[in-house]
Every structure is written in structure tokens, then in C-alpha cells.
């Protein structure tokens, strides 16, 4: 039986922590099964024996395990650093609630939730501050309107890339930054103004000098910044936009790092922003997803009440212009589980991806995820079009029916598992609007089913469907495809040790594929190299978003290697092992891991990538890596 005390460890993120704890050798030895990031974590192998366990249960669990709608669920608290949790109780938003606790008790709670010692964060290495010319933003080099936040095709034209295909084999590591006390790097870097902008696990947003890696400024968000950083294409007073994991959207002055506004876009306790907001004219379109699927692992949790959404915010003030849900009606009770817990539906259909703007048609396209509870409805696993000005739904096209799933389905006889039991085949990747050689356009959508679809952008009618991958809970297309004209680059993950019953030996294999956007026909395939050799949490597939420039597509693999493929043939022309330790500009080692979520950023003669994804059975890492062609 899963109780409220232990439920936080049974979400997807905490399942990984449990896996690592189970690997701890007897006798209190240091855990060495993965790498340096696990050193010393054996002290938390049985966290329920820590002094913070009882303190959390007595003082926090009543609100943070579903008791208060707006209180962040414990799942999110466990993803924070101990310093963020400690700060929230000392001088932050939780100060009134924690006032009766001693400083030592607050520390115990922070360490219990984060599974890390607070003192490990007391001596965080400081990044080197820029001086002189390196500290100055170059307004003559504005960010180009490409990539997430501007264009979901993730194609960078030659004049923006500053690289030719012939330069790619000459790429060399120029500098690296090690995110302090981090085991994951999930924010998509952006290039502009002679700088690199990127978020981090502890909520710090950095502005680095592109040439040297010194820091021009930092800003501390309220929680982890997982999204990309969207830079306005302006030569006067550009702003940055991004979201955090607690469903707040931000605007900063790009030159000074000063906060312009912060807006909470959803009050649900499990709501989050994982997809990068889309910027168009004077509006920021913010996708809203959630981790209520993990809260549902508690049999006493009434599943579920979250509905995916897109919120349109005024870029000047952060005020909400409109908000539209993927499921139009609020959930109502449909029955009770065998444990007597209410079943609320329809729920779920989160928006994990960055919205795609179609200015000519005046619409916004997004893909939705699975329903969280039974009965499933017609809004899950679908591509949708919303009116840019009003948020009114134009059309919806579901491609997998009856998909209701949550983490309870991974736990045997947990009564919160919907009767449909999945198959959990989200649209996690952004839809891509592509122009066709003979005229006209097609909307391209890739799904965790391993199937890619071509939709009519006016009606949502499916023109063609092509199976590229095996698909499954940990399969198919995950975080992002790329398109060079009508040629679509499709990354397939198909995790080798998939936990959904699929067999890893069944074809097709994980890797990178090129598809004709007009017909859906396969142009070429490049199954992934298997270099894992038994390494824990290593997998050859591609879960991270890919990015393209003329003649080249870059892919960061779950095995820790970033590879560049010839766009016409699929041949590998360059690769780099991000898991090797390199000395970073902040004086410690940068060491990457699995790449998942963010993909490479290309611009101004550089390729920038974050590496390390210490969640969901993937290798941890702390690296920001900046490459340039040799001699440049």
C-alpha cells in the first residue's frame, strides 16, 4: 500500500532516485554505480529515517500532497535544490508557514525533500564575471527569430548559423560551463547580442559572453527554469521570456537582466511550464503542462483535476489576454475507485511542447498529451489549432483514441490507474508548419507512438501517416523534430529497456530518420550507434530535440554523444562525447550525460548544447558546451 509519507518517491522523477538508492552497496559505502553525481547520496538511501521526514509529515504534507489546490505538489518540491527550499522557508513565500520551526528544522525538511545536504550548496563555485569589452552586449548582433519561441521548425538559415556544412567536421570545444551542484541541464540555450542565454536547475538564468564564457549577469528565478530562453529580435531594448517549473512566466531586460514582470499562468498544484513560450508581435503564448500523473500514484489522491492549456500574455505587462484549455469543460466526478477515492474526468491533455504560430492563418498549433483519468475523451493525443487573437478553438484532430494513463499504471494493482491503462502516446514534440515544393503547406506532427503525421493546416485532416519508430511509454518521437524545407528530420528514442512491455529487438531501431513532408515517404534512415557497453541509464536513442542548418542536422543522444548528420544522406560527419570531463570556465569539471529535452542551439558561428538529464532513467550531467570551428 502506498501512503502519503512515501508517495513523493514514486513519481517518475523519484522512481529514478529509488533506482539509484537500490544500487547502493551495503555498509554505507559511497555510491559509484553511475558517476561523480551520485557520490555521497548513500546517506539518503532510506530518507524516511531522516529527521526531516516526520517534520515534513507534521508541517507540510497536509498542503503539499493535494490538500490545498494551489500548493505545489511534493513532486515539484523534490526537484528543487535544498538551498531553494531552505530560502523559501526563511525569507520566501513559505516564511509565514515555517515561522514556528527552528532554522535546524527547516534545514532538515529541505534536505529530506531534496535528498541532498544543504552544506553542499554553501560553497557553490562562482562564475567568472565579465570585464571590459566582454561585458558589453552588442546590439548590432540581435537574436534571430529562429528556433523555439519563434519557429518550431528548428532550422537555422546560413546567415544566422554563421557556419557552412564544410565547417562542421572542424568543430572543437571552445569553452564549457559546469552548472553548480546540478545533475541535470534541461534549458534550451539561445544565442544573440554576442551572448548565450540559458536557465538552470536552481533557477539561475545566465547571460554568458559567447566568445569567452564569462558571465555578464545572472538572474534568480523562483524555481527551476527548464524551458528555452526566448530572445526578442530587437536592436533597441530586447527582452527575454521563459517559464519555470512552478508555472510562472517571466520577462527580463536582456541587457541588464532586470525583471520586467512575472505572471503565474495556472494555479493547479501540479501545473508547470516545460514547453518554451512562443513570441509573436505583442503576445507571448505560454503552454501549460503538469505532473499530476505522479500525484495519482497515491491511491488516496482524487485523480484528476488538471487540464492542459495555452495562455496568451501581453509582452509589455504580463497581463493575460486569454487562456484556452485543451479540455473545454472542468472535470466532474465519474465514479469512485476500489479504494473509495473519487474519479474525476475528463482531465490531462497537457501541452508539453512549444506552440507553433501560423501568422497567415492567424492560428496557434499545439499537441496534447494523454488523459489522466477515465473516461478518456477526444482531446488527448491530439493536434489542435487556436485563434491567435481570441484563443477560440479552430479544430482538433485526435490520432490515438482512449489513451488515459498515469503513474499508478506502473504500480501493479494501484486503483488510480484508469481502466484504459494507456498507452501514453503524447504529442511531446512541437507541430511544424512546412512549405511544400509545389506550393501549399503541411502541418507535421510526431508522436510517442513512433508515427509521424501530415495534417492539413486549415482543417486538421490527416493527409498521410508513416510509422518511423516502435513507440511506447518511452518510445517514438519525444521532444522535437526539425525541418529543412519539406524534408523532415525525425529523432526516435525507443528506449532499449522500455518499461511498457515492448521488445527492443523489434524493428525499426532508434535513431535519426528523414521523411518527405509532402508524402510521408522515408528518404533515409540512420539507426543509432550503440556505444553504451552496459553503462547505467545509457541508451542509444534520441529523445532530445534536433536542430538543423543548411545540409546538416545536429542530434544530442541519450548515450551522451552529440552527432552531426549529413542532411541529404544521414551520414555522420562529426560527433563529440559530452560525458568526458572537461575543465569549465568556473573552475570545476563539466561533465555531460544523456541529452533529453533541449537540443543544440546554432548561431553566430557557434553550436551550443546543454548535456545531462538526471531524471527518468537517464545519465546525469552538469555541462553547457560551446563549440566553434577550429581557428574561429
C-alpha positions as CSV (number, residue, x, y, z in Angstrom):
1,X,0.0,0.0,0.0
2,X,1.4,3.4,-0.9
3,X,0.8,6.0,1.8
4,X,1.2,9.8,1.8
5,X,4.5,9.7,3.5
6,X,6.3,7.8,0.7
7,X,4.3,8.8,-2.3
8,X,6.7,11.5,-3.4
9,X,9.3,8.9,-4.2
10,X,7.0,7.2,-6.6
11,X,6.7,9.8,-9.3
12,X,8.7,9.5,-12.4
13,X,11.5,11.6,-11.1
14,X,11.6,9.8,-7.8
15,X,11.5,6.4,-9.4
16,X,14.9,7.2,-10.7
17,X,16.1,8.2,-7.2
18,X,14.7,5.0,-5.9
19,X,16.6,3.1,-8.6
20,X,19.9,4.8,-7.6
21,X,19.2,4.2,-3.9
22,X,18.6,0.5,-4.6
23,X,22.0,0.3,-6.2
24,X,23.8,1.5,-3.1
25,X,26.1,-1.2,-1.7
26,X,25.8,-2.4,1.9
27,X,27.9,-0.9,4.7
28,X,27.4,2.8,3.8
29,X,30.0,2.9,1.0
30,X,30.0,5.7,-1.4
31,X,27.7,5.0,-4.4
32,X,29.8,4.8,-7.6
33,X,27.4,3.0,-9.9
34,X,26.8,6.0,-12.2
35,X,29.4,8.7,-11.7
36,X,30.5,11.6,-9.6
37,X,27.0,13.0,-9.3
38,X,25.9,10.1,-7.1
39,X,28.9,10.4,-4.7
40,X,27.7,10.8,-1.1
41,X,24.0,10.2,-1.8
42,X,24.0,6.9,0.1
43,X,23.1,8.9,3.3
44,X,19.7,9.3,1.7
45,X,19.2,5.6,0.8
46,X,16.4,5.4,3.4
47,X,15.1,9.0,3.6
48,X,12.1,8.1,5.8
49,X,14.6,7.7,8.6
50,X,15.9,11.3,8.3
51,X,14.7,13.8,10.9
52,X,13.1,15.8,8.2
53,X,10.6,13.0,7.3
54,X,8.5,13.4,10.4
55,X,8.8,17.2,10.3
56,X,7.6,17.3,6.7
57,X,4.7,15.0,7.5
58,X,3.6,17.1,10.5
59,X,4.0,20.5,9.0
60,X,3.9,20.3,5.2
61,X,2.2,17.2,3.9
62,X,-1.4,18.4,4.5
63,X,-1.0,21.1,1.9
64,X,1.6,19.7,-0.5
65,X,0.1,16.3,-1.2
66,X,-3.2,17.5,-2.6
67,X,-4.8,19.2,0.4
68,X,-4.5,22.7,-1.0
69,X,-5.2,23.2,-4.7
70,X,-2.6,26.0,-5.2
71,X,0.1,24.5,-3.1
72,X,2.9,22.9,-5.2
73,X,2.7,19.2,-5.1
74,X,5.5,17.3,-3.3
75,X,6.7,16.1,-6.7
76,X,7.9,19.6,-7.5
77,X,9.5,20.2,-4.1
78,X,11.6,17.1,-4.6
79,X,13.0,18.5,-7.8
80,X,14.3,21.7,-6.1
81,X,17.7,22.2,-4.6
82,X,17.9,22.3,-0.8
83,X,19.0,25.9,-0.9
84,X,15.8,26.9,-2.8
85,X,13.6,25.1,-0.3
86,X,15.5,26.5,2.7
87,X,15.3,30.0,1.2
88,X,11.6,29.7,0.7
89,X,11.1,28.9,4.4
90,X,13.5,31.5,5.7
91,X,12.7,34.6,3.6
92,X,10.5,33.5,0.8
93,X,6.9,32.6,0.1
94,X,6.8,29.9,2.9
95,X,8.2,32.1,5.6
96,X,4.8,32.6,7.5
97,X,4.1,28.8,7.4
98,X,7.6,28.0,8.6
99,X,7.9,30.7,11.3
100,X,7.3,28.2,14.2
101,X,10.1,26.0,13.0
102,X,13.7,26.4,14.1
103,X,16.5,27.0,11.5
104,X,17.7,23.5,12.0
105,X,14.2,22.0,11.5
106,X,13.8,23.9,8.2
107,X,17.2,22.6,7.1
108,X,16.1,19.0,7.9
109,X,12.9,19.5,5.8
110,X,14.9,20.9,2.9
111,X,17.4,18.1,2.9
112,X,14.7,15.4,3.3
113,X,12.8,16.7,0.3
114,X,15.8,17.3,-2.0
115,X,17.8,14.2,-0.8
116,X,20.9,16.4,-0.7
117,X,22.9,18.1,2.1
118,X,22.4,21.9,2.3
119,X,26.1,22.5,3.1
120,X,27.0,21.1,-0.3
121,X,25.4,24.3,-1.7
122,X,27.1,26.7,0.7
123,X,30.3,26.8,-1.3
124,X,29.0,26.9,-4.9
125,X,31.8,28.0,-7.3
126,X,31.2,31.4,-8.7
127,X,31.2,32.1,-12.4
128,X,33.8,34.5,-13.6
129,X,32.4,37.9,-14.2
130,X,33.0,39.7,-17.5
131,X,35.0,42.9,-17.6
132,X,35.8,45.3,-20.4
133,X,34.6,44.6,-23.9
134,X,33.4,41.1,-22.9
135,X,30.8,42.6,-20.5
136,X,29.1,44.6,-23.3
137,X,26.1,43.4,-25.2
138,X,26.4,44.0,-29.0
139,X,23.0,45.4,-30.1
140,X,24.2,45.1,-33.7
141,X,24.1,41.3,-33.3
142,X,20.5,40.8,-32.3
143,X,19.0,37.3,-31.8
144,X,17.5,36.0,-35.0
145,X,13.8,34.9,-35.0
146,X,14.6,31.2,-35.3
147,X,14.2,28.2,-33.0
148,X,11.8,27.5,-30.2
149,X,9.9,30.7,-29.2
150,X,10.0,31.9,-32.8
151,X,9.8,29.0,-35.2
152,X,9.3,25.3,-34.3
153,X,11.0,24.0,-37.5
154,X,14.3,24.4,-35.6
155,X,16.0,25.3,-38.9
156,X,18.7,27.9,-38.8
157,X,19.5,29.7,-42.1
158,X,23.1,30.0,-43.3
159,X,23.4,33.7,-42.5
160,X,22.2,33.2,-38.9
161,X,24.2,30.0,-38.3
162,X,27.5,31.6,-39.4
163,X,28.6,28.1,-40.3
164,X,28.8,26.1,-43.5
165,X,28.4,22.4,-43.8
166,X,32.1,22.2,-44.5
167,X,32.9,23.8,-41.1
168,X,31.0,21.2,-39.1
169,X,33.8,18.5,-39.1
170,X,36.1,21.1,-37.8
171,X,34.0,21.9,-34.7
172,X,36.1,22.0,-31.5
173,X,35.1,22.7,-27.9
174,X,35.7,26.4,-27.3
175,X,34.6,26.6,-23.6
176,X,32.4,24.9,-21.1
177,X,30.5,25.9,-18.0
178,X,29.6,23.5,-15.2
179,X,26.2,24.2,-13.6
180,X,26.9,24.2,-9.9
181,X,25.7,21.3,-7.8
182,X,23.5,20.1,-10.7
183,X,22.8,16.7,-12.1
184,X,20.6,17.9,-15.0
185,X,20.8,20.6,-17.6
186,X,17.4,21.0,-19.3
187,X,17.1,24.6,-20.6
188,X,17.5,25.3,-24.3
189,X,20.3,27.8,-24.8
190,X,19.8,30.9,-27.0
191,X,22.3,33.0,-28.9
192,X,22.1,36.7,-29.6
193,X,23.7,40.1,-28.8
194,X,27.1,38.3,-28.6
195,X,25.8,36.3,-25.7
196,X,24.5,32.9,-24.7
197,X,21.3,32.8,-22.5
198,X,20.4,29.7,-20.6
199,X,18.4,28.6,-17.5
200,X,19.3,26.0,-14.8
201,X,18.0,23.6,-12.2
202,X,18.5,26.1,-9.3
203,X,16.5,28.8,-11.1
204,X,19.6,30.9,-12.2
205,X,19.4,32.4,-15.7
206,X,22.8,33.2,-17.1
207,X,23.9,35.6,-19.7
208,X,27.4,34.5,-20.9
209,X,29.8,36.2,-23.3
210,X,29.7,34.0,-26.4
211,X,33.4,34.2,-27.0
212,X,34.9,33.7,-23.6
213,X,32.3,32.2,-21.3
214,X,32.5,34.9,-18.6
215,X,29.2,35.9,-17.1
216,X,27.6,39.3,-17.9
217,X,24.7,38.9,-15.5
218,X,22.6,36.3,-13.6
219,X,19.0,36.4,-12.5
220,X,17.5,34.1,-9.9
221,X,14.0,32.8,-10.9
222,X,11.7,31.3,-8.2
223,X,12.2,27.7,-9.4
224,X,14.0,25.6,-12.0
225,X,14.0,27.0,-15.5
226,X,13.5,24.1,-17.9
227,X,12.3,26.0,-20.9
228,X,14.3,27.7,-23.6
229,X,15.1,31.4,-23.3
230,X,13.3,33.4,-25.9
231,X,15.3,36.5,-27.0
232,X,13.4,39.3,-28.8
233,X,14.9,40.1,-32.2
234,X,15.4,43.8,-31.4
235,X,18.3,46.2,-31.7
236,X,17.0,48.6,-29.2
237,X,15.6,47.2,-25.9
238,X,15.3,43.4,-26.3
239,X,13.6,41.3,-23.6
240,X,14.0,37.7,-22.7
241,X,11.0,35.4,-22.0
242,X,10.9,31.9,-20.3
243,X,8.9,29.8,-17.8
244,X,9.7,27.9,-14.7
245,X,8.6,24.5,-13.4
246,X,6.1,26.2,-11.0
247,X,4.0,27.6,-13.9
248,X,5.4,31.2,-13.8
249,X,6.2,33.1,-17.0
250,X,9.0,35.8,-16.9
251,X,10.1,38.8,-18.8
252,X,13.6,40.2,-18.3
253,X,15.6,43.1,-19.8
254,X,18.1,41.2,-22.0
255,X,20.9,43.7,-21.5
256,X,20.6,44.2,-17.7
257,X,19.0,41.1,-16.5
258,X,16.4,43.1,-14.6
259,X,13.0,41.6,-14.0
260,X,10.2,43.3,-16.1
261,X,7.3,41.1,-15.0
262,X,6.4,37.7,-13.6
263,X,3.0,36.0,-14.2
264,X,1.6,32.8,-12.7
265,X,-0.3,31.2,-15.6
266,X,-2.0,28.3,-13.8
267,X,-2.9,27.8,-10.1
268,X,-3.1,24.0,-10.1
269,X,-0.7,22.4,-7.6
270,X,0.9,20.2,-10.3
271,X,1.0,22.8,-13.2
272,X,4.2,23.5,-14.9
273,X,5.8,25.1,-18.0
274,X,8.1,22.8,-19.9
275,X,7.5,23.9,-23.4
276,X,9.2,27.1,-24.5
277,X,6.7,30.1,-24.8
278,X,6.1,31.3,-28.3
279,X,6.6,35.0,-29.1
280,X,4.6,36.8,-31.8
281,X,4.1,40.5,-32.1
282,X,3.0,41.8,-28.7
283,X,1.9,38.4,-27.3
284,X,3.6,35.6,-25.5
285,X,1.9,32.2,-25.9
286,X,2.6,30.0,-22.9
287,X,2.0,26.2,-22.9
288,X,0.8,24.6,-19.6
289,X,1.5,21.0,-18.7
290,X,1.6,19.2,-15.3
291,X,2.9,16.3,-13.3
292,X,-0.4,15.4,-11.8
293,X,0.3,11.9,-13.3
294,X,2.7,11.4,-10.5
295,X,0.4,12.6,-7.8
296,X,-2.1,10.0,-8.9
297,X,0.3,7.3,-7.7
298,X,-1.2,7.9,-4.2
299,X,-4.3,5.7,-4.1
300,X,-6.0,8.3,-1.8
301,X,-5.4,11.1,-4.4
302,X,-8.6,12.1,-6.2
303,X,-7.5,11.8,-9.8
304,X,-7.5,14.1,-11.6
305,X,-8.3,17.8,-12.0
306,X,-5.7,19.4,-14.2
307,X,-6.4,20.4,-17.8
308,X,-3.7,21.4,-20.3
309,X,-3.8,25.0,-21.6
310,X,-2.3,27.8,-23.6
311,X,-2.2,31.3,-22.0
312,X,-1.7,34.4,-24.1
313,X,0.1,37.2,-22.2
314,X,0.8,40.8,-23.1
315,X,4.6,41.1,-23.6
316,X,4.7,44.6,-22.0
317,X,2.9,43.8,-18.8
318,X,2.5,40.1,-18.5
319,X,-1.3,40.5,-18.3
320,X,-3.4,37.6,-19.6
321,X,-5.2,38.3,-22.8
322,X,-6.8,34.9,-23.0
323,X,-6.4,31.3,-21.8
324,X,-7.8,28.2,-23.5
325,X,-7.8,24.7,-22.3
326,X,-7.2,21.6,-24.3
327,X,-10.3,20.1,-22.5
328,X,-13.0,22.7,-22.6
329,X,-15.1,21.6,-19.6
330,X,-13.9,21.2,-16.0
331,X,-13.6,17.6,-14.7
332,X,-16.6,16.2,-12.8
333,X,-16.9,13.0,-10.7
334,X,-17.4,9.9,-12.8
335,X,-17.3,7.3,-10.1
336,X,-15.0,6.0,-7.3
337,X,-12.0,3.7,-7.2
338,X,-11.9,0.4,-5.3
339,X,-10.2,2.4,-2.5
340,X,-13.2,4.8,-2.4
341,X,-11.4,7.7,-4.0
342,X,-13.3,9.9,-6.4
343,X,-12.6,9.6,-10.1
344,X,-12.6,13.0,-11.8
345,X,-12.7,13.3,-15.6
346,X,-12.0,14.4,-18.3
347,X,-8.5,15.5,-17.2
348,X,-5.0,15.8,-18.5
349,X,-4.2,16.5,-22.2
350,X,-1.1,18.6,-21.1
351,X,0.7,20.8,-23.6
352,X,4.4,19.8,-23.3
353,X,5.5,21.5,-26.5
354,X,6.3,24.9,-27.7
355,X,3.4,26.4,-29.7
356,X,3.7,26.9,-33.4
357,X,2.5,30.2,-34.8
358,X,0.8,30.4,-38.2
359,X,0.6,34.1,-38.9
360,X,-1.1,33.8,-42.3
361,X,-4.0,31.8,-40.9
362,X,-4.0,33.6,-37.6
363,X,-3.8,30.4,-35.6
364,X,-1.6,28.7,-33.0
365,X,-0.9,24.9,-33.2
366,X,-0.1,22.7,-30.2
367,X,0.0,19.0,-29.5
368,X,-1.6,17.4,-26.4
369,X,-0.7,14.5,-24.1
370,X,-2.8,11.7,-22.7
371,X,-5.8,11.9,-20.4
372,X,-5.0,11.3,-16.7
373,X,-8.3,9.6,-15.7
374,X,-11.2,7.6,-17.1
375,X,-13.1,8.0,-19.3
376,X,-10.7,9.3,-21.9
377,X,-12.1,12.0,-24.2
378,X,-11.4,13.3,-27.7
379,X,-8.8,15.9,-26.7
380,X,-5.9,13.7,-25.7
381,X,-3.1,12.7,-28.1
382,X,-4.3,15.4,-30.5
383,X,-3.1,18.3,-32.5
384,X,-5.2,21.5,-32.0
385,X,-5.5,24.9,-33.6
386,X,-6.4,28.0,-31.6
387,X,-7.2,31.5,-32.9
388,X,-4.2,33.8,-32.2
389,X,-6.4,36.8,-31.1
390,X,-9.1,35.2,-29.1
391,X,-8.0,31.7,-28.2
392,X,-11.1,30.2,-29.7
393,X,-10.5,26.6,-30.9
394,X,-10.5,26.3,-34.7
395,X,-10.1,22.5,-34.9
396,X,-8.8,19.4,-33.1
397,X,-7.6,16.1,-34.6
398,X,-7.0,13.1,-32.3
399,X,-4.8,10.4,-33.7
400,X,-4.9,7.9,-30.8
401,X,-8.2,7.2,-29.0
402,X,-8.9,6.0,-25.5
403,X,-5.5,7.0,-24.0
404,X,-5.9,7.5,-20.3
405,X,-2.8,6.9,-18.2
406,X,-0.9,8.0,-15.0
407,X,1.9,6.7,-12.9
408,X,-0.4,4.4,-10.9
409,X,-0.4,2.2,-14.0
410,X,3.3,1.5,-13.3
411,X,2.5,0.1,-9.9
412,X,0.6,-3.1,-10.3
413,X,-2.9,-3.0,-8.8
414,X,-3.0,0.7,-7.9
415,X,-6.7,1.6,-8.1
416,X,-5.9,5.1,-9.5
417,X,-4.8,3.5,-12.9
418,X,-7.5,4.4,-15.5
419,X,-9.4,1.4,-17.0
420,X,-7.8,2.3,-20.4
421,X,-4.3,1.8,-18.9
422,X,-2.6,4.0,-21.6
423,X,-0.8,3.6,-23.9
424,X,0.5,7.1,-23.0
425,X,1.3,8.3,-26.5
426,X,1.7,12.1,-26.2
427,X,2.5,14.7,-28.7
428,X,5.5,16.0,-26.8
429,X,7.2,17.5,-29.8
430,X,6.0,20.8,-31.4
431,X,4.0,20.7,-34.6
432,X,5.9,22.1,-37.6
433,X,4.4,24.1,-40.4
434,X,6.3,23.3,-43.6
435,X,6.1,24.7,-47.1
436,X,5.9,22.2,-50.0
437,X,7.9,22.5,-53.2
438,X,4.8,22.6,-55.5
439,X,3.1,25.2,-53.3
440,X,0.9,24.8,-50.3
441,X,1.8,23.8,-46.7
442,X,1.6,20.8,-44.4
443,X,1.5,20.6,-40.6
444,X,3.8,17.9,-39.4
445,X,3.3,16.1,-36.0
446,X,5.4,13.4,-34.4
447,X,4.1,11.3,-31.6
448,X,5.4,8.9,-28.9
449,X,3.6,6.2,-30.9
450,X,6.5,6.3,-33.4
451,X,4.1,7.6,-36.1
452,X,4.6,10.9,-37.9
453,X,1.5,12.6,-39.5
454,X,1.0,15.2,-42.1
455,X,-2.1,17.4,-41.4
456,X,-4.0,19.9,-43.5
457,X,-3.3,23.1,-41.6
458,X,-6.7,24.5,-42.4
459,X,-8.8,21.6,-41.2
460,X,-6.6,19.2,-39.3
461,X,-7.5,16.4,-41.8
462,X,-4.7,13.7,-41.8
463,X,-3.1,13.6,-45.3
464,X,-0.6,10.8,-44.5
465,X,0.7,8.8,-41.6
466,X,4.1,7.0,-41.5
467,X,5.4,4.7,-38.8
468,X,9.0,5.5,-38.1
469,X,9.6,4.0,-34.6
470,X,8.4,1.2,-32.4
471,X,6.8,3.7,-30.0
472,X,5.6,3.3,-26.4
473,X,5.7,5.0,-23.0
474,X,9.5,5.5,-23.5
475,X,9.4,5.4,-27.3
476,X,8.8,7.2,-30.5
477,X,9.3,11.0,-31.0
478,X,9.9,12.8,-27.8
479,X,11.0,16.5,-27.6
480,X,11.4,17.8,-31.1
481,X,11.8,17.3,-34.8
482,X,13.4,19.7,-37.3
483,X,12.5,20.6,-40.9
484,X,14.8,21.8,-43.8
485,X,12.3,22.9,-46.4
486,X,9.9,19.9,-46.8
487,X,12.5,17.4,-45.5
488,X,11.6,16.4,-42.0
489,X,14.2,15.1,-39.6
490,X,12.6,12.6,-37.1
491,X,14.5,11.5,-34.0
492,X,13.4,8.2,-32.5
493,X,14.0,7.3,-28.9
494,X,12.5,3.7,-28.4
495,X,14.3,3.2,-25.1
496,X,16.1,-0.2,-25.1
497,X,14.9,-1.2,-21.6
498,X,11.4,0.1,-22.2
499,X,9.0,-0.5,-19.3
500,X,5.9,-0.8,-21.4
501,X,6.3,-4.4,-22.5
502,X,7.6,-3.6,-26.0
503,X,10.6,-5.6,-27.2
504,X,13.8,-3.7,-28.0
505,X,14.8,-6.1,-30.8
506,X,11.7,-5.4,-32.9
507,X,12.4,-3.1,-35.9
508,X,12.6,-0.2,-36.6
509,X,15.5,0.8,-34.4
510,X,16.0,4.1,-32.6
511,X,18.0,6.7,-34.4
512,X,17.5,9.6,-36.9
513,X,15.2,9.4,-39.9
514,X,14.4,11.8,-42.8
515,X,10.9,11.9,-44.2
516,X,9.4,13.7,-47.2
517,X,6.9,16.2,-45.7
518,X,4.7,16.1,-48.9
519,X,4.2,12.3,-49.0
520,X,5.4,10.8,-45.7
521,X,7.9,8.6,-47.6
522,X,11.1,7.7,-45.9
523,X,14.2,9.4,-47.5
524,X,16.9,7.9,-45.4
525,X,17.5,6.2,-42.1
526,X,20.4,6.1,-39.7
527,X,19.9,3.7,-36.8
528,X,21.7,4.9,-33.7
529,X,25.2,3.6,-32.8
530,X,25.2,1.6,-29.6
531,X,28.2,2.8,-27.6
532,X,26.7,2.2,-24.1
533,X,28.5,-1.0,-23.3
534,X,26.4,-1.6,-20.3
535,X,26.7,1.8,-18.7
536,X,23.8,2.5,-16.3
537,X,21.0,4.7,-17.7
538,X,22.8,4.9,-21.1
539,X,20.6,4.5,-24.2
540,X,21.4,5.0,-27.9
541,X,18.2,6.6,-29.0
542,X,17.4,10.3,-29.4
543,X,14.9,11.8,-27.0
544,X,16.3,15.4,-27.2
545,X,15.1,17.8,-29.9
546,X,17.2,18.0,-33.0
547,X,18.3,21.2,-34.8
548,X,19.2,21.8,-38.5
549,X,21.2,24.2,-40.6
550,X,21.7,24.0,-44.4
551,X,22.9,20.5,-45.2
552,X,23.3,19.4,-41.5
553,X,21.2,18.2,-38.7
554,X,22.5,18.0,-35.1
555,X,21.3,15.4,-32.6
556,X,22.1,15.0,-28.9
557,X,21.7,11.3,-28.0
558,X,20.7,9.7,-24.7
559,X,24.1,8.0,-24.8
560,X,25.8,11.3,-24.1
561,X,27.1,11.9,-27.7
562,X,26.1,14.8,-29.9
563,X,26.3,13.9,-33.6
564,X,26.0,15.9,-36.8
565,X,24.4,14.2,-39.7
566,X,24.6,15.0,-43.4
567,X,21.1,16.3,-44.3
568,X,20.9,14.6,-47.7
569,X,22.3,11.1,-46.8
570,X,22.2,10.7,-43.0
571,X,25.9,10.1,-42.8
572,X,27.6,11.2,-39.6
573,X,30.1,14.0,-40.3
574,X,31.1,14.9,-36.7
575,X,30.5,13.7,-33.2
576,X,31.6,14.5,-29.6
577,X,31.3,12.6,-26.3
578,X,29.8,15.0,-23.8
579,X,30.3,12.6,-20.9
580,X,34.0,13.2,-20.8
581,X,35.0,15.6,-18.0
582,X,36.5,19.0,-19.2
583,X,37.7,21.9,-17.1
584,X,35.0,24.6,-17.1
585,X,35.4,28.3,-17.0
586,X,34.1,28.4,-13.4
587,X,36.9,26.2,-12.2
588,X,35.3,22.8,-11.8
589,X,34.7,19.9,-14.1
590,X,31.9,20.0,-16.6
591,X,30.6,16.5,-17.4
592,X,27.6,15.8,-19.6
593,X,25.2,12.8,-19.7
594,X,22.1,11.9,-21.5
595,X,20.6,14.7,-23.6
596,X,16.8,14.9,-23.4
597,X,14.5,17.9,-23.8
598,X,16.7,20.8,-25.1
599,X,18.6,20.4,-28.3
600,X,21.6,22.2,-29.9
601,X,21.4,26.0,-30.5
602,X,23.2,27.2,-33.7
603,X,24.1,30.8,-34.4
604,X,26.9,33.3,-34.9
605,X,29.4,30.6,-35.8
606,X,28.8,28.5,-32.7
607,X,26.9,25.4,-31.6
608,X,25.8,25.4,-28.0
609,X,24.3,22.5,-26.1
610,X,23.4,21.5,-22.6
611,X,24.1,17.9,-21.5
612,X,22.9,15.9,-18.5
613,X,19.4,14.7,-17.7
614,X,19.5,13.0,-14.3
615,X,15.8,12.1,-14.3
616,X,13.6,9.3,-15.9
617,X,16.4,6.7,-16.2
618,X,18.9,8.9,-17.9
619,X,22.5,9.7,-17.2
620,X,23.1,12.9,-15.1
621,X,25.3,15.8,-16.1
622,X,26.0,19.4,-15.5
623,X,27.5,20.7,-18.7
624,X,27.0,23.7,-21.0
625,X,29.3,23.2,-24.0
626,X,30.1,25.8,-26.7
627,X,31.7,24.7,-30.0
628,X,33.2,26.7,-32.8
629,X,35.1,25.7,-36.0
630,X,38.8,25.3,-35.5
631,X,40.6,28.6,-35.9
632,X,37.5,30.7,-35.2
